[in-house]
């Protein structure tokens, strides 16, 4: 293999350093390097990295789209079909982040996400030329969704399959941000709050949709039966502030 090996040793958190935050520090790296594959419903191993909740849901080896399946499969829609990691694990998902109660070193050792990133740093991709034959990119390649217990075997058998898969290594500053965040217990972003412009409109909609008049009940029933239109952008709120009924 050719290329520069970076960050081969684990990176432990510096107590004096400022905390790494999801929105400001981690999400820009993930959006720039990870969501190209891990964002849609058919993301590899159903691992959705475009939100912290997707990471908390974890990975599932069952393919979302399976042309050979003749029976309906239970949906695994984020924010809809389950909400907590325990509920997702009951649906066949396994965690890719470590328990928040572990030590910093333990969090990294138990994190599939960290070990995938580190595997790529230990076996850097060539900077030029074709991908090695050991890194298949064909559409019908076998899907391998290892969990923490099986990672050592996965790494022995597929040393070139670190993340980002089939792409150049993360830059060292990007890698360090993600590792520090994992070592800190992958803290979630603060809960989103309605903007001052949206709050009174939310209260008005809730009063209307919970009202008892024939008009209010008819509108509520219509929206329930056509829930795909129940997405709102409220006047005066930010361009990226949306609500779902």
C-alpha positions in Angstrom: 0.0 0.0 0.0 1.2 3.5 -0.7 0.2 6.7 1.0 0.7 8.4 4.3 -0.3 6.6 7.5 -1.8 9.1 10.0 -3.1 8.8 13.5 -2.2 5.2 13.9 -2.2 5.5 17.7 -5.4 6.0 19.7 -6.3 9.7 20.5 -7.4 10.1 24.1 -9.3 13.3 25.1 -7.4 16.3 26.4 -9.2 17.5 29.6 -8.1 21.0 28.8 -9.5 21.0 25.3 -12.9 22.5 24.5 -15.6 19.9 24.2 -16.4 18.6 20.7 -20.0 19.3 19.8 -22.2 17.4 17.3 -23.6 20.4 15.4 -20.5 22.6 15.2 -17.7 20.1 15.0 -18.9 16.5 14.2 -21.8 17.0 11.8 -19.7 19.1 9.2 -17.2 16.2 9.0 -19.9 13.6 8.7 -21.8 15.6 6.1 -18.6 16.1 4.1 -17.3 12.5 4.2 -19.9 10.0 5.3 -23.5 10.9 4.3 -22.7 10.4 0.6 -23.3 6.7 1.4 -24.9 6.7 4.8 -27.9 9.0 4.5 -30.7 7.4 2.5 -33.1 4.6 3.5 -30.9 2.1 1.7 -27.7 3.2 3.4 -25.2 0.3 3.9 -26.3 -1.7 7.0 -29.2 0.8 7.4 -26.7 3.1 9.2 -27.9 6.6 8.8 -25.3 9.2 9.7 -27.1 12.4 8.7 -28.4 12.8 12.3 -27.3 11.9 15.8 -30.4 9.8 16.2 -29.4 7.7 13.2 -26.1 6.9 14.9 -27.9 6.0 18.1 -30.2 3.7 16.2 -27.1 1.7 15.0 -26.8 -0.8 12.1 -28.9 -3.7 10.9 -27.7 -6.4 8.5 -31.1 -6.8 6.9 -31.2 -5.1 3.5 -33.9 -2.4 3.3 -34.6 -3.1 -0.4 -34.6 -6.8 -1.3 -35.9 -7.8 -4.7 -36.1 -11.4 -3.7 -38.4 -10.8 -0.8 -42.0 -11.9 -1.3 -43.3 -10.9 2.1 -43.7 -7.4 3.5 -40.9 -6.4 6.0 -41.5 -4.4 9.1 -40.5 -0.7 8.4 -37.5 0.8 10.2 -38.3 4.5 9.7 -36.2 6.8 11.9 -38.3 8.9 14.3 -41.4 6.8 13.5 -41.1 3.1 14.1 -39.0 3.3 17.3 -37.3 6.0 19.3 -34.8 4.6 21.8 -31.7 2.5 21.2 -33.4 -0.4 23.1 -36.4 -0.3 20.9 -34.2 -0.4 17.8 -32.2 -3.3 19.1 -35.4 -5.2 19.6 -35.9 -4.7 15.8 -32.5 -6.2 15.0 -30.2 -3.2 15.2 -26.9 -3.3 17.0 -25.1 -0.3 18.4 -22.2 1.4 16.7 -21.5 3.8 19.5 -20.3 2.7 23.0 -22.1 3.0 26.3 -21.8 6.5 27.7 -20.9 5.1 31.1 -17.6 3.5 30.0 -14.2 5.1 30.4 -12.8 7.1 27.5 -10.6 4.2 26.4 -13.4 1.8 26.9 -15.8 3.9 24.8 -13.4 3.8 21.9 -12.7 0.1 22.2 -16.4 -0.7 22.3 -17.3 1.7 19.4 -17.7 0.1 16.0 -17.6 3.6 14.6 -14.3 4.4 16.1 -12.8 1.0 15.1 -13.9 1.4 11.5 -12.3 4.9 11.4 -9.1 3.6 13.0 -8.9 0.6 10.7 -8.8 3.0 7.7 -6.0 5.0 9.4 -4.0 1.9 10.0 -4.4 0.8 6.4 -4.5 4.0 4.4 -5.8 4.0 0.9 -3.4 4.6 -2.0 -3.4 8.3 -3.0 -3.2 7.5 -6.7 -4.2 4.6 -9.0 -7.0 2.1 -9.0 -8.7 0.7 -5.9 -7.2 -2.6 -4.8 -9.2 -5.7 -5.8 -9.8 -6.3 -2.1 -12.1 -3.3 -2.0 -15.1 -4.3 -4.2 -17.4 -1.5 -5.2 -19.9 -3.4 -7.5 -23.5 -2.9 -6.7 -24.3 -6.6 -5.8 -21.3 -7.0 -3.4 -22.1 -8.8 -0.2 -23.1 -6.6 2.7 -21.1 -7.1 5.9 -22.4 -5.4 9.0 -20.1 -6.3 11.9 -20.9 -5.6 15.5 -18.4 -4.9 18.3 -18.0 -8.6 19.2 -17.1 -9.6 15.7 -14.9 -6.7 14.8 -11.6 -8.3 15.4 -12.4 -11.1 12.9 -13.8 -8.5 10.5 -10.6 -6.5 10.6 -8.4 -9.6 10.1 -10.4 -10.7 7.1 -11.0 -7.2 5.6 -8.1 -4.9 6.7 -8.8 -2.5 3.8 -12.5 -2.0 4.6 -12.1 0.8 7.1 -14.2 3.9 6.8 -14.7 5.9 4.7 -15.0 2.8 2.5 -13.4 3.1 -0.9 -12.6 6.7 -0.3 -9.4 8.6 0.9 -8.7 8.7 4.6 -10.1 11.4 6.8 -7.8 14.3 7.2 -6.0 14.3 10.5 -8.0 17.2 12.0 -11.3 15.5 10.9 -10.2 12.2 12.4 -9.2 13.8 15.7 -12.6 15.6 16.0 -14.5 12.4 15.6 -12.3 10.4 17.9 -12.5 13.0 20.7 -16.2 13.1 20.3 -16.4 9.2 20.6 -14.1 9.2 23.6 -16.3 11.8 25.3 -19.3 9.5 25.0 -20.8 10.8 21.7 -22.8 13.5 23.4 -26.0 14.4 21.6 -26.9 17.9 20.5 -29.2 19.9 22.7 -32.9 19.4 22.0 -34.2 21.8 19.4 -36.5 24.5 20.6 -39.1 26.4 18.6 -38.1 29.9 17.5 -40.0 32.9 19.1 -41.8 33.4 15.7 -42.9 29.8 15.6 -44.0 29.2 19.2 -47.4 31.1 19.1 -48.2 29.5 15.7 -47.5 26.0 17.1 -49.9 26.8 20.0 -52.6 28.0 17.6 -52.3 24.9 15.4 -52.5 22.7 18.4 -55.6 24.4 19.7 -57.2 24.1 16.2 -56.3 20.5 15.6 -57.5 19.5 19.1 -60.7 21.5 18.9 -64.2 20.0 19.0 -66.1 21.8 16.3 -67.1 20.1 13.1 -64.7 22.2 11.1 -61.7 21.4 13.4 -62.5 17.7 13.6 -62.9 17.4 9.8 -59.6 19.1 9.2 -57.8 17.0 11.8 -59.3 13.8 10.2 -58.2 14.9 6.7 -54.7 15.6 7.8 -54.5 12.2 9.6 -55.6 10.4 6.4 -53.2 12.5 4.3 -50.3 12.6 6.7 -47.7 13.1 4.0 -48.9 16.8 3.8 -48.6 17.3 7.5 -45.2 19.1 7.2 -45.2 22.8 8.1 -42.9 25.7 7.7 -44.2 28.5 9.8 -44.1 32.2 8.8 -41.2 34.1 10.1 -39.2 31.0 11.3 -35.8 30.1 9.9 -35.2 28.6 6.5 -34.3 25.2 8.0 -37.0 25.2 10.8 -39.7 22.7 9.9 -42.4 20.8 11.8 -44.3 17.6 11.3 -47.7 16.8 12.6 
